[in-house]
């Protein structure tokens, strides 16, 4: 039996600006664990709504991304940014 898509489990949010945020979540899609990063916007009713802008990575791809983000963080620290 195939597992249906489960609602994302919110891990955290990053405020991008006053009307946008990035949500980091863990989910699965038909049994495949994924890491989701999605931009949300604040609508006219002060409710956060998802946009089409985002990224959904299977765990192997996310694991490849992690060391690259670490490298970027070290570079920013070296440049005092």
C-alpha positions as CSV (number, residue, x, y, z in Angstrom):
1,X,0.0,0.0,0.0
2,X,1.3,3.5,-0.9
3,X,1.5,6.1,1.9
4,X,-0.2,9.3,1.0
5,X,1.5,12.7,1.3
6,X,1.6,13.8,4.9
7,X,1.2,17.4,6.0
8,X,4.6,19.1,6.6
9,X,5.9,19.2,10.2
10,X,7.1,22.7,10.8
11,X,10.7,22.9,12.0
12,X,11.0,26.7,12.0
13,X,10.5,29.9,10.2
14,X,12.9,32.6,8.9
15,X,11.5,36.1,8.5
16,X,12.5,37.3,5.0
17,X,10.8,40.7,5.2
18,X,7.7,42.2,6.8
19,X,5.4,40.3,4.4
20,X,7.3,37.1,3.6
21,X,8.8,34.3,5.6
22,X,10.6,31.0,4.8
23,X,9.2,27.9,6.4
24,X,11.4,24.9,7.0
25,X,9.5,21.7,7.4
26,X,9.9,17.9,7.3
27,X,7.4,15.9,5.3
28,X,7.1,12.8,3.2
29,X,5.7,12.4,-0.2
30,X,4.3,8.9,-0.9
31,X,6.7,7.5,1.7
32,X,9.8,9.5,0.7
33,X,11.0,11.7,3.5
34,X,11.7,15.3,2.3
35,X,13.0,18.6,3.7
36,X,10.8,21.5,2.5
37,X,11.7,25.2,2.3
38,X,8.8,27.3,1.1
39,X,8.2,31.1,1.0
40,X,4.9,32.2,2.6
41,X,3.3,35.7,2.2
42,X,1.0,37.6,4.5
43,X,-2.4,38.1,2.8
44,X,-4.9,40.9,3.3
45,X,-6.4,39.0,6.3
46,X,-3.0,38.7,8.1
47,X,-2.9,35.0,7.3
48,X,0.3,33.3,6.0
49,X,-0.2,31.7,2.6
50,X,2.2,29.5,0.7
51,X,3.7,30.5,-2.6
52,X,4.9,28.4,-5.4
53,X,8.4,29.5,-4.6
54,X,10.3,26.9,-2.6
55,X,12.3,23.8,-2.6
56,X,11.4,20.2,-1.6
57,X,14.5,18.0,-1.3
58,X,14.6,14.2,-0.7
59,X,16.9,13.4,2.2
60,X,19.9,12.3,0.1
61,X,19.9,15.7,-1.7
62,X,19.4,17.5,1.6
63,X,22.4,15.7,3.0
64,X,24.5,16.9,0.0
65,X,23.3,20.4,0.7
66,X,24.3,20.5,4.4
67,X,28.1,20.5,3.9
68,X,27.8,23.2,1.3
69,X,25.8,25.4,3.7
70,X,28.5,24.8,6.3
71,X,31.1,25.9,3.8
72,X,29.1,29.0,3.0
73,X,28.8,29.8,6.7
74,X,32.5,29.5,7.2
75,X,33.1,31.8,4.2
76,X,30.7,34.4,5.6
77,X,32.4,34.2,9.0
78,X,35.8,34.6,7.4
79,X,34.5,37.8,5.6
80,X,33.0,39.0,8.9
81,X,29.5,39.0,7.3
